[in-house]
Amino acid sequence: MTETTRAEALFASDLQPSDRPTPAQVARAIRASLLSRGGARGCAAVLAAEYGEHPEAAAIRMRWALELLTPDAVPALAA
């Protein structure tokens, strides 16, 4: 599974930043999201819809998802 697919699935999941999820919870949320949304395309559709309706909130949520999946890469992008 690609990092993009994992990020989209995490974005589309019910997990919230306030949950302060563990790696195991993140993995479970990704699997559950892929199953409940009909796979990677379903998660991508949720992502696209959210960016269309609430672009600012969607950007914040995607940044959170990426930080959970690649914590070392995100600060380097901001530098």
N, C-alpha and C positions, 0 to 999 in steps of 0.2 A: 504494500500500500504506500502510495506516495505521501510526502509531507503535506502537499496541497489537499489531498483527499482527507487526511487526518484533521487538518485545520478546518476544512469545511464541515466535516462531521461534528467536530467539537463546537464550532460556531452554531450549528443547528441543534445541538443537544439542549437538554433541560438544565445542565450544570450552570451554576452562576459563579461569578468571581467572588461573591461574598461567602461561598461554600469553602473557599481555600482548599481546593481539591488536592488529594494525594495523587501520585502517579497511577496508582491502581484505580482510583475513582475516574481519572481522566480516560484510562484505557477502557473501562466499563462504559463510560458515557459515549465514547466514540463508537464502540460496537453497537450499543443500544440505538444510537442515532442512525447509524447505517441501516440497521434492521427496520426501525420504525418508519424511516423516510424512503425506503425502497432502494437503498444503495447510494452510491456516490452522486449519481445524477439528481436524486431527490434532495440530498443535502446541498448540492450546488444551486438547485432551484430555490431553496429556502434562503440561502445566502444572497442570491440575486434579487429576490423579492424584498428582503430587508434593506439592501443597499438602495433599491428604488424608492422605498417608502420612508426609510429613516437612515439616510446616509451617514449622518454624524454618529449616531448610536451604533450603527453597523461597523463603522471604522474602529470605534473603541472596542467593540466585542472581538473583532478579528485580531486586533493587536493583542488583546488578552489571550486569545487562543494560540497565537503564534508564540507569545512569551512562554506559555506553558509547554509548548512542544519544542521550542528552540531557545531556551533562556539566554544562551551566550550570544546568539546571532542578533537579537533585537537591539541591544545597546550599541553594537557596532554600526548598525544602520543609522542610528540617531546621531552618531558622532560626526 
